[in-house]
Amino acid sequence: MGKKKILIVEDDNFVAEVYSTKLLEMGHEVIIAQNGQEGLNKLSENKPDMILLDIIMPVMGGIEMLEELKKNEEWKKIPVILLTNVGEKDSIQKVQSLGVQDYLIKSHFTPAEVIEKIDAVLGK
């Protein structure tokens, strides 16, 4: 697998740092945004190969960002993995209808398991 560009949209710096470090170690390029609005801005500057997206964030949350993403012809095919603490059925159904690759609840997965999921999506 070659070098991929991954956009991490996460307001928790610690979480963003953990995944950023792992992905950089694997030779990927990482872009970090603190919220959905910043994520959309970064998307227009650099089109990533994949997005790791949190749901609950200030300014613009992950679901709103996902809705905006899916309206854009150029962006809507970018694979998205949601990594969140939100496990409500409504949220899960909503994001699945928006076509995410995976929905991971932070407390249920170790960083190593999340990286495996990222690899699986990038390897497609």
C-alpha positions as CSV (number, residue, x, y, z in Angstrom):
1,M,0.0,0.0,0.0
2,G,1.4,3.4,-1.0
3,K,1.4,6.6,1.0
4,K,-2.2,7.8,1.6
5,K,-3.5,11.1,2.7
6,I,-5.8,10.9,5.7
7,L,-7.9,13.7,7.2
8,I,-8.6,13.4,10.9
9,V,-11.5,15.6,12.0
10,E,-11.4,15.4,15.8
11,D,-11.7,18.1,18.5
12,D,-9.9,16.0,21.1
13,N,-6.2,16.7,20.6
14,F,-5.1,13.6,22.4
15,V,-7.2,11.3,20.2
16,A,-6.2,13.1,17.0
17,E,-2.5,12.9,18.1
18,V,-2.7,9.1,18.8
19,Y,-4.1,8.3,15.4
20,S,-1.9,10.9,13.6
21,T,1.2,9.4,15.2
22,K,0.2,5.8,14.2
23,L,-0.6,6.8,10.7
24,L,2.6,8.8,10.2
25,E,4.6,5.8,11.5
26,M,2.9,3.8,8.8
27,G,4.1,6.3,6.2
28,H,0.9,8.1,5.5
29,E,0.3,11.8,5.3
30,V,-2.0,13.2,8.0
31,I,-4.1,16.4,8.0
32,I,-5.9,17.3,11.2
33,A,-9.0,19.5,11.6
34,Q,-10.6,20.5,14.9
35,N,-14.2,20.5,13.7
36,G,-16.4,19.9,10.6
37,Q,-16.1,23.4,9.2
38,E,-12.3,23.3,9.4
39,G,-12.5,19.8,7.9
40,L,-14.4,21.1,4.9
41,N,-11.9,23.9,4.5
42,K,-9.0,21.4,4.5
43,L,-10.9,19.2,2.0
44,S,-10.9,22.0,-0.5
45,E,-7.2,22.5,-0.1
46,N,-6.2,18.8,-0.1
47,K,-8.4,15.9,-1.2
48,P,-7.6,13.0,1.2
49,D,-7.8,9.3,0.4
50,M,-9.9,8.8,3.6
51,I,-11.5,10.7,6.4
52,L,-11.5,9.7,10.1
53,L,-14.4,11.7,11.5
54,D,-15.7,12.4,15.0
55,I,-19.4,13.3,15.5
56,I,-19.7,15.6,18.5
57,M,-17.5,18.7,17.8
58,P,-17.9,22.5,18.3
59,V,-18.8,24.8,15.3
60,M,-19.9,21.9,13.0
61,G,-20.3,18.3,14.0
62,G,-19.5,15.2,12.0
63,I,-23.0,14.5,10.7
64,E,-23.3,18.0,9.3
65,M,-19.9,17.7,7.7
66,L,-20.9,14.3,6.3
67,E,-24.0,15.9,4.8
68,E,-22.0,18.6,3.1
69,L,-19.4,16.1,1.9
70,K,-22.0,14.0,0.2
71,K,-23.4,17.0,-1.7
72,N,-20.1,17.6,-3.4
73,E,-19.4,15.4,-6.5
74,E,-15.7,15.5,-6.0
75,W,-15.8,14.6,-2.3
76,K,-18.7,12.2,-1.9
77,K,-16.7,9.1,-2.9
78,I,-14.0,9.7,-0.2
79,P,-14.3,6.8,2.3
80,V,-15.3,7.9,5.8
81,I,-14.8,6.1,9.1
82,L,-16.7,7.6,12.0
83,L,-14.8,7.3,15.3
84,T,-17.0,8.6,18.1
85,N,-18.4,8.1,21.6
86,V,-21.9,8.4,20.3
87,G,-23.7,5.1,20.1
88,E,-27.3,6.1,19.7
89,K,-29.2,4.1,17.1
90,D,-30.6,7.2,15.4
91,S,-27.1,8.6,14.8
92,I,-25.9,5.2,13.5
93,Q,-28.8,4.9,11.1
94,K,-28.4,8.5,10.0
95,V,-24.7,8.1,9.1
96,Q,-25.2,4.8,7.5
97,S,-27.8,6.3,5.2
98,L,-25.0,8.8,4.3
99,G,-22.8,6.0,3.2
100,V,-20.0,5.8,5.7
101,Q,-17.5,2.9,5.5
102,D,-17.5,2.1,9.2
103,Y,-18.9,3.4,12.5
104,L,-16.5,2.8,15.4
105,I,-17.3,3.7,19.1
106,K,-14.1,4.9,20.6
107,S,-14.5,3.0,23.9
108,H,-15.0,-0.3,22.0
109,F,-11.9,-0.3,19.9
110,T,-8.2,0.1,20.6
111,P,-6.1,2.4,18.4
112,A,-4.5,-0.7,16.9
113,E,-8.0,-2.1,15.9
114,V,-9.0,1.3,14.4
115,I,-5.8,1.3,12.4
116,E,-6.6,-2.1,11.1
117,K,-10.0,-0.8,9.9
118,I,-8.3,2.2,8.2
119,D,-6.0,-0.2,6.5
120,A,-8.9,-2.3,5.3
121,V,-10.6,0.7,3.8
122,L,-7.5,2.0,2.2
123,G,-6.6,-1.4,0.9
124,K,-9.8,-1.6,-1.1
